[in-house]
Amino acid sequence: MKGYVFHGPGEASWEDVPDPGIKEPTDAIVKVSAVTICGTDLHILKGDVPEVRPGTVLGHEAVGEIVETGGDVRTVRPGERVLLSCVTSCGRCRYCREGVYGQCLGGGGWILGHTIDGTQAKYVRVPYADLSVHPLPGTLASEDAVLLADIFPTSYEVGVLNGRVRPGDTVVIVGAGPIGLAAIATARLFSPERIIAVDLAPARLEAARRFGADAVAEVHEAPHQLVADLTDGLGADVAIEAVGVPDTFELCTRVVRPGGHVANVGVHGKPATLHLEDLWIRDVTITTGLVDTYSTPTLLRMAAAGRLPTGQLVTHTFPLEQMERAYDVFSRAAETGALKVVLGGEQHELAVPTA
């Protein structure tokens, strides 16, 4: 079969790879019908995630059909359409018993496209299938469902819930890419007073308005002053970092109010300065996190009921065989207007302004 293989920083290709097979009785083999590219995949290609070994098939988000299961799999069977979670759970270790699946000690956690071959291929082996795939309702389109593998649970759990967004809050979201936009959509579930989006790209700020941001600011437009003006100098109750570079993290610590929360979601490849000389006295809570995907069943029900704007995030679709082109389009989002690209399913390209 074909898969998108990482060969080292800046090097990857769509090439022949061995078909996966059952290795453990808890495994399932899934035929991929829809897959997407994550910002984390771009971080891997930049060399920001050194645990990924050359020769690894990338990808950790997919929808597909079960084609084979190991002897111990009980909850899914061949022929079922399923969502593949970006996080795998053994279900037995201390962290899994606490619902903290991202820190699984039993061979799970974030492993697909990280420590084992991932989903950007025709077939993928999924360990611990009973706990790591979700049967899909027939009413939910694959290109909508695939966004629930990572983007929406990550934004919701690591951003909105860790940030403790509450009714009446001012929420600043730094980064209006897919994670930031999903954070806007899920923060709105808690009725904040206002959501302010910050980004470099005018097209992404326009998308932020479509997703429900009440105010937007480009990074060079002194967003901290806009936040101060809108909050009578107090600052944001919650600041969500959705980029993964030092400047955006430090901006979040500048715009948050005393007693507020900074929720870091972005994948960082370089150190960021923590200005404790300013923050020690301000009672600020800073959280980090890898998504645990405990919210995925809830989000699936909401998506099936039309309560989440999943489809609005998909701007480009491609056949699976055009993986290299899809990576090129996604990596040049400022030029192409790409938000999320999906491979598989019906192909289309939305007209998205880039300026």
Secondary structure, DSSP 4 states (H G I P E B T S, - for coil): -EEEEEEETTEEEEEE-PPP---STT-EEEEEEEEE--HHHHHHHHT--TTSPTTEEP---EEEEEEEE-TT--S--TT-EEEEPSSB--SSSHHHHTT-GGG-SSS-BS-BTTTB--SSBSEEEESSHHHHEEE--TTS-HHHHGGGTTHHHHIIIIIIITTT--TT-EEEEE--SHHHHHHHHHHGGG--SEEEEEES-HHHHHHHHHHT-SEEEEGGG-HHHHHHHHTTT--EEEEEE-S-SHHHHHHHHHHEEEEEEEEE-SPPSS-----HHHHTTTT-EEE------TTHHHHHHHHHTT-S--GGGEEEEE-GGGHHHHHHHHHTHHHH--SEEEESSS--B------
